[in-house]
Amino acid sequence: MTTFRISPAVTDAFPDALVALVTSAGLRGRDPWPGTTAALTDLEQRLEAGTWRPADETDPRIEAWHTAYRAFGTNPRRIRPSVDALGRRMAKKGTLPRINPAVDSYNAVSVRHGLPAGAFDLDHVTGDVDIRHADGTEEFVPLGEPDTVENPKPGEIIYADAGGVLTRHWNHRDAHRTRVTEDSARVVFILETVQAARDRHLLETAAEELRALLLPHTDRTSVRYLSSKESVGVTI
């Protein structure tokens, strides 16, 4: 079992943080995923028609993450929260990137609801996962750059397991080791808010929407919530 925890120091700094953990076992990432294809196409068509746009930094959902980034010493206009960067890319290009069905699914849900999202291949996670402040000694290998090693700055919020850092700047960038590929079979998908009092319903809706996209392509899937009040064990 992998246990996810939010450290007391992060809890003190962000008492309203809430994380949805959407787990999937027996994921079939090489099958066609027509539901995900349709979700991506719908967003792109609505953007082109001018009936919808991704949330930007004037939106309260993105503004909350900019405030959080500044609180732990990161400039959010230079190093952007994942949902902000993804939305800006979509607004500029008119499309979302196609990576693989699982990643495309959480990208679609993320930009649709204005919430950061990510995922870890649990077969490459070592031990438990903590959301905590970095001490500056940890090592991070960025996604797509297996020969690069970075050290998060002290105080930066990270996801970390026993093997190193899984995300930098809370949700800005994922690690190469735990990336989700077409062959990932046991995956935990993550959706986040730092304003649960306001956005809990939005987070719950997004988590169920992601779960619905996964359901036809997995043996088992579930949704659990990680808050400042309790840790969550994940066994799939």
N, C-alpha and C positions, 0 to 999 in steps of 0.2 A: 504494500500500500504506500502511495505517495501522499504525504500530508502537505497541504498548502497553509501557510501562516502569514499574517500581517504582523510585523514586529511592533512592540509597544511604542517605540519612538515614532514610527509612521502613524500608528493609531492616534498618538497624542497630537501629531501635526495635522492629520487628516481624519478626524473622527467620523466623518460622513462618507468615507470611502466604502464602496460595495463592489464586489467582483463576482460575476457569474462564471461558473465553471461548467462548460458543456462537454461531457465526456462521450467518447465514441470508441467502441471495440469492434474489431472485425471490419474496419473501414475498407471499402473497395474503391480505391482512388483511380483505378484504370478503366472503370466503367464510364459510359456516358452519363452525365448528370443533367438531364433536360430541365429540371426545376431551377438549377443554378444558372444555366444558360438563359432561361427566360427572365430570371430576376435581374441579371446584368443587362440584358437587352431592354427591359422595361425602364430601368434607370436611365440608360443612355438615350432612349427615345424621348423620355420626358424632359431630359436636359436639353435636347435638341429642339423640342417644341416650346421650350420656355415655361413649362408648367411646374418645374421643380429645379432646385439647385442644391448642391451640397452645402452643409453648414460651413460658414467661415468664421473668422475670429471675432466678428461682431455678434455671433450667436452665443447665448448664455452657456450652451453645452461646451463650445470650444473655449470661450472666455474662461470658464472654470478651470480647464486644463492649463491654459496660459498662466493663470494665477498660481496654480499648483507648481508648475515648472519654475516660476520665479522664486517660489518659496524655498525650493531646494537648490537654488543657485544656477539654474539653466535658463538661458535666453530662449524663449519659445518662438521667437521670430528668426532665430538662426538654426536652432535644433527643435523642430516642430513635433508636437504630439502626433502619433501615427495617423489618427483620423483627420487631423488638420492637413497633413501632407498629402494624404490620399485624396481628400476632397479638392484641394488646390490642383492636384494633378488632373483629376477628372474634369474640373471646370475649364482648365486650359486645353486639354486634349480632346474632350468630349467622350472619352471612353475610360473604362477601367482596365488595368492590365489583366491578362490571362496567364496565370501561373500553373495551377492545377486545380481540379474541382474543389478540393477541400479549402484551399487558400482563397480561391475565387468566391466561395460561399461566405466566408467570414468577411472578406472585403466588401461584398455587396451589402451585407447586414450592417457593417460598420458605417459605411458612407450613407446608407439610407436613414439610419437612426442617429447619426452624429455622435457615435460612441467609439472609443478606441477598442480594437480587437486584435487578437493574435492567437497563436497556437503552439503547443509543444508536442513533439513526438515522444510519448512516454517511454518508449523503448530505449531512448537516449538520454533520459533524465536520470541523474544519480542521486538517490536519497530523497529527502524532502525539499520543498521549495519555499523560500522565504521572500516576502516583499519587505525590503529593509534598506537602510542607508548604507552606501558603500563606505569602506574604510580606506580605499585607495590602493590596497594591495591585490585586489581581485583581478583576474584576467578574463577578457572578453574577446571572442573571435567573431567578427561581424558576419552576418548572413551574406553568402556569396564571396567572402574573402577568407578562405581557410588558412591562408598563410599570414594573416594579419593578427596581431595581438595588441589589444588596447587595455589600459587600466582606467576604469571609471574614476572620476574625481571624488575625493572624500565628501560625503554628504549627499551625493547623487542617489536617487532612489533606483533600486535595481530589483529584478527577480534573480535569485541565485539558488543553486543547489550545491551539493558537495563537490561537484566538478568545476564550478565556476559560475560566471554570469550568464543568465539566459536572456535578459533584456537590459538595455541601457536607457537612462533617463525615463524610467518607469515603463514607457511603452513606445519610445521613439524608434528603436531598432532591435530586432531579434538576433539571437546567436545562430551560428552556422550548425553547431552540433545537434541542436534539437529542432531543426527546420522540418517542416512537414512536406513530404514528397508524395508522388503517386503511390509509393509502396508503404507509406506509413499506415499501420493497422490499428494502433492504440494511441489516440490523440486526445488531449484536453484543449479545448477552445476557450478563450478568455475574452470577456466583455467587461468594461469597467466604467464606473462613474465615481467622482469625488463629491457628488451632490445627491446622495441617495434620498434625502428628504424630499427633494424636488423631482428626481429622475428615476426613482425605483421602478415605477410602472413602465417607463420607457425601456429600462434595462431588462425587465422581465419579458416584455413584448419582444425585444430583440433576441433574447436567449431562446425563446420558444420558436421564433421565426428561423433561427439558425438550426435548431434541433429538427424542425420540419424539413429543411433542405437536406439534412444528414440522414434522416430516417430511411429513405429507400435504399441507402447505400451502406448500411452498417448493420451489424448483428444486434448491438445494444447501444442505447444512448440515454443519457440522463442529464438533468440540470441541478446544480447545487449552488449555494451562495456563500461566499466568504466575506465576512464583515470584520470590523474591529473587535467584535465581541467573542469570536470563536474561530478556531482553525477548522479545516475541512480535509478529511481523508478521502483520497480518490483510489478506488480499486476497480479496474476494468480488465 
